[in-house]
C-alpha cells in the first residue's frame, strides 16, 4: 500500500479529543483517523444517517409551517381587534 503524508491544522481542543479517543482505543491518532474515514458504514449506521437527514428535513418543514400558522393567527387577532374598534 502506498502512503502519503497529510499535515492537518486543528484547534488544541480538537487535537486533545483525537488523542483521548485514540488512547481509549489503544491506537495511534493516525490509525484512529484512518479507521474513522476509511471504513464503510455498517447498514445500521447508514440507516441512522438516512433517518437523521430525514428528521432534519422534516423538522425544518415543520418549523416553517408553525411559523406561518403563528403569523396567520397573529394577523387574524390584529384584524379582529381592528374590526371590534
C-alpha positions in Angstrom: 0.0 0.0 0.0 1.3 3.4 -1.0 1.1 6.1 1.6 1.2 9.9 1.6 1.8 12.3 4.4 -1.1 14.6 5.4 -0.5 17.7 7.6 -3.6 19.0 9.3 -4.0 22.1 11.4 -6.6 21.8 14.1 -7.5 23.5 17.4 -5.8 22.4 20.5 -9.1 21.1 21.8 -9.7 19.0 18.7 -6.2 17.6 18.9 -6.8 16.7 22.6 -10.0 15.0 21.7 -8.3 12.9 19.0 -5.5 11.9 21.3 -8.0 11.0 24.0 -10.1 8.9 21.6 -7.0 7.2 20.2 -5.7 6.4 23.7 -9.1 4.9 24.7 -9.0 2.7 21.6 -5.4 1.8 22.2 -4.3 3.0 18.8 -2.4 6.0 17.3 -4.1 9.2 16.3 -3.2 8.4 12.6 -4.8 5.0 12.9 -7.9 6.5 14.6 -8.3 8.9 11.7 -7.8 6.2 9.1 -10.4 3.9 10.8 -13.0 6.7 11.0 -12.7 7.8 7.4 -11.7 4.6 5.5 -14.4 2.3 6.8 -17.7 1.9 5.1 -20.6 2.5 7.4 -22.5 -0.5 8.7 -26.1 -1.0 7.4 -27.3 0.3 10.8 -25.1 3.4 10.6 -26.2 4.1 7.0 -29.9 3.7 8.1 -29.3 6.0 11.1 -27.7 8.6 8.8 -30.6 8.5 6.4 -33.1 8.8 9.3 -31.2 11.7 10.8 -31.3 13.5 7.4 -35.0 12.8 7.1 -35.6 14.1 10.6 -33.7 17.3 9.9 -35.7 17.9 6.7 -39.0 17.3 8.4 -38.1 19.4 11.4 -37.2 22.4 9.1 -40.5 21.9 7.2 -42.5 21.7 10.5 -40.8 24.8 11.9 -41.7 26.7 8.7 -45.3 25.6 8.9 -45.6 26.5 12.5 -44.2 30.0 11.9 -46.6 30.5 9.0 -49.5 29.3 11.2 -48.5 31.6 14.1 -48.2 34.6 11.7 -51.7 33.8 10.4 -53.1 33.6 13.9 -51.5 36.8 14.9 -52.7 38.6 11.7 -56.2 37.2 12.5 -56.1 38.7 16.0 -55.0 42.1 14.7 -57.8 42.1 12.1 -60.4 41.1 14.7 -59.3 43.7 17.1 -59.4 46.4 14.4 -62.9 45.2 13.4 -64.1 45.4 17.0 -62.8 49.0 17.4 
